Amino acid sequence: MIKSMTGFSKIEHESLKGKFYGEARSLNNRYIEINLRLPKTDYTFEQRLRELVKRYIKRGKVDIVIKWERIEDGTNNLKINENTVRQYLDMARYLKERHNIPGGLTVENIMGFKDVFSYEENNSITEDELFTPFEELLRRLDDERKKEGLLIEKDLLSRLKFIGAKVKEIEKRLPETVKAHETRLREKIKDFIKEGVADEMRILQEMAIYMERVDIAEEVARLKGHLKNFKDTMSSEDSIGRKLDFIIQEMVRESNTIGSKSSDFYISERVVQIKVEIEKMREQVQNIE
């Protein structure tokens, strides 16, 4: 099954303890890259969350943002910053002793100083409250990537069919091109005989050159094999993007060789059409996981 590397999903999940907000976005990337933005109290879960992401995504850049809003339940407590109070008292004692300043600090004075009091918020999220909606967010992202993958698959199959048809046309044309080259070869041999240079070695050389220039049957067979391999690979459940990219490179190689060997306009025209379709396939393959 083909999966696209691009996708987007979001989720809002509300429980008795709070609201979970999540957004996930995946983009093309050569390797897997995971960026997580979590509530500051929940970094203890980060490594396990990363492992969970890898179960759904094998390749691509993934950006995930998680927010958590706890319902007010009276658990926010006013706290005294003991260190801050101690520093104020130490400074007051120092000023009094150093400069002989009368008087002293009172509770009322201290309560008016900055940073003496703070709220300690109980905004942590439990494992169930985090992992259950987080995995649902990943499932939704995976579904979106599969949907786009189906569109890519449909496009690739259409182009494979077109290329396959053009390869068949080339195969059908081969006997005619071979016959034309044989005719030209006979004419050359006749010219050698007339010129008195028709030695056996020269004739063998011309035949070897002829075979190298016109014999594209092997390249056509390999190109057909690559087309089949490409189609078979598309049905794999594994991450297939890199393999498909490699097969595309081999298809380009064989089509280039066919084009360079053949001097037949009919074949050259179809080679150009094949190369155009292969290039479009290459662009699509860059989006596949």
Backbone hydrogen bonds, N-H to C=O, Kabsch-Sander energy under -0.5 kcal/mol:
donor,donor_aa,acceptor,acceptor_aa,energy
4,S,145,R,-2.3
5,M,287,N,-3.2
7,G,26,S,-1.6
9,S,24,A,-2.3
11,I,22,G,-2.4
13,H,20,F,-2.7
15,S,18,G,-3.1
19,K,69,E,-2.7
20,F,13,H,-3.5
21,Y,67,K,-2.8
22,G,11,I,-2.4
23,E,65,V,-2.1
24,A,9,S,-2.8
25,R,63,D,-2.4
26,S,7,G,-2.5
27,L,61,K,-2.7
33,E,60,G,-2.5
35,N,33,E,-0.5
35,N,62,V,-3.1
36,L,34,I,-0.5
37,R,64,I,-2.5
38,L,36,L,-0.5
42,D,39,P,-2.5
43,Y,40,K,-0.6
45,F,42,D,-1.3
46,E,43,Y,-1.3
49,L,45,F,-2.2
50,R,46,E,-2.3
51,E,47,Q,-1.9
52,L,48,R,-1.7
53,V,49,L,-2.1
54,K,50,R,-1.8
55,R,51,E,-0.7
55,R,52,L,-0.8
56,Y,52,L,-0.7
56,Y,53,V,-1.3
57,I,53,V,-2.2
60,G,31,Y,-1.4
61,K,27,L,-2.2
62,V,33,E,-3.4
62,V,60,G,-0.5
63,D,25,R,-3.1
64,I,35,N,-2.9
64,I,62,V,-0.5
65,V,23,E,-2.6
66,I,37,R,-3.1
67,K,21,Y,-2.8
69,E,19,K,-2.4
70,R,68,W,-0.5
71,I,17,K,-2.2
77,N,75,T,-0.7
77,N,120,E,-1.5
79,K,118,S,-4.0
81,N,116,V,-3.2
82,E,80,I,-1.3
85,V,81,N,-2.1
86,R,82,E,-2.5
87,Q,83,N,-2.0
88,Y,84,T,-2.1
89,L,85,V,-2.3
90,D,86,R,-2.3
91,M,87,Q,-2.4
92,A,88,Y,-2.2
93,R,89,L,-2.4
94,Y,90,D,-2.2
95,L,91,M,-2.4
96,K,92,A,-2.1
97,E,93,R,-2.2
98,R,94,Y,-2.8
99,H,95,L,-2.2
100,N,96,K,-0.7
101,I,95,L,-0.5
101,I,96,K,-0.6
110,I,106,T,-2.3
111,M,107,V,-2.5
112,G,108,E,-0.8
112,G,109,N,-1.0
113,F,110,I,-1.5
116,V,113,F,-1.0
118,S,79,K,-2.3
120,E,77,N,-2.7
121,E,119,Y,-0.8
123,N,121,E,-1.3
130,L,126,T,-1.4
131,F,127,E,-3.1
132,T,128,D,-1.5
134,F,130,L,-1.7
135,E,131,F,-2.4
136,E,132,T,-1.6
137,L,133,P,-2.2
138,L,134,F,-1.7
139,R,135,E,-2.4
140,R,136,E,-2.3
141,L,137,L,-2.0
142,D,138,L,-2.7
143,D,139,R,-2.3
144,E,140,R,-2.0
145,R,141,L,-2.1
146,K,142,D,-2.0
147,K,143,D,-2.3
148,E,144,E,-2.2
149,G,145,R,-1.7
150,L,146,K,-2.0
151,L,147,K,-1.3
152,I,148,E,-2.0
153,E,149,G,-2.8
154,K,150,L,-2.3
155,D,151,L,-1.9
156,L,152,I,-2.7
157,L,153,E,-2.6
158,S,154,K,-1.8
159,R,155,D,-1.9
160,L,156,L,-2.6
161,K,157,L,-2.2
162,F,158,S,-1.9
163,I,159,R,-2.7
164,G,160,L,-2.8
165,A,161,K,-2.0
166,K,162,F,-1.9
167,V,163,I,-2.4
168,K,164,G,-1.9
169,E,165,A,-1.7
170,I,166,K,-2.0
171,E,167,V,-2.6
172,K,168,K,-2.5
173,R,169,E,-1.4
174,L,170,I,-1.3
176,E,173,R,-0.6
177,T,173,R,-1.8
178,V,174,L,-2.9
179,K,175,P,-2.2
180,A,176,E,-1.9
181,H,177,T,-2.3
182,E,178,V,-2.5
183,T,179,K,-2.1
184,R,180,A,-2.0
185,L,181,H,-2.4
186,R,182,E,-2.4
187,E,183,T,-1.9
188,K,184,R,-1.9
189,I,185,L,-2.3
190,K,186,R,-2.5
191,D,187,E,-2.0
192,F,188,K,-2.4
193,I,189,I,-2.2
194,K,190,K,-2.3
195,E,191,D,-2.2
196,G,192,F,-0.6
196,G,193,I,-0.8
197,V,192,F,-2.6
198,A,192,F,-0.5
199,D,197,V,-1.7
203,I,199,D,-1.8
204,L,200,E,-2.3
205,Q,201,M,-2.2
206,E,202,R,-2.2
207,M,203,I,-2.1
208,A,204,L,-2.3
209,I,205,Q,-2.6
210,Y,206,E,-2.3
211,M,207,M,-2.6
212,E,208,A,-2.2
213,R,209,I,-2.2
214,V,210,Y,-2.3
215,D,211,M,-1.7
216,I,214,V,-1.3
220,V,216,I,-2.5
221,A,217,A,-2.3
222,R,218,E,-2.3
223,L,219,E,-2.5
224,K,220,V,-2.2
225,G,221,A,-2.0
226,H,222,R,-2.3
227,L,223,L,-2.0
228,K,224,K,-2.0
229,N,225,G,-2.5
230,F,226,H,-2.6
231,K,227,L,-2.1
232,D,228,K,-2.6
233,T,229,N,-2.4
234,M,230,F,-1.6
235,S,231,K,-0.6
235,S,232,D,-1.1
236,S,233,T,-1.9
240,I,238,D,-0.6
244,L,240,I,-2.6
245,D,241,G,-1.9
246,F,242,R,-1.9
247,I,243,K,-2.4
248,I,244,L,-2.3
249,Q,245,D,-1.7
250,E,246,F,-1.7
251,M,247,I,-2.2
252,V,248,I,-2.3
253,R,249,Q,-2.1
254,E,250,E,-2.3
255,S,251,M,-2.3
256,N,252,V,-2.3
257,T,253,R,-2.0
258,I,254,E,-2.4
259,G,255,S,-2.3
260,S,256,N,-2.2
261,K,257,T,-2.2
262,S,258,I,-2.2
268,S,264,D,-2.7
269,E,265,F,-2.6
270,R,266,Y,-1.4
271,V,267,I,-2.3
272,V,268,S,-2.1
273,Q,269,E,-1.6
274,I,270,R,-2.4
275,K,271,V,-2.6
276,V,272,V,-2.1
277,E,273,Q,-1.8
278,I,274,I,-2.5
279,E,275,K,-2.1
280,K,276,V,-1.7
281,M,277,E,-2.2
282,R,278,I,-2.4
283,E,279,E,-1.7
284,Q,280,K,-1.6
285,V,281,M,-2.6
286,Q,282,R,-1.3
287,N,284,Q,-1.9
288,I,285,V,-1.8
289,E,3,K,-2.9
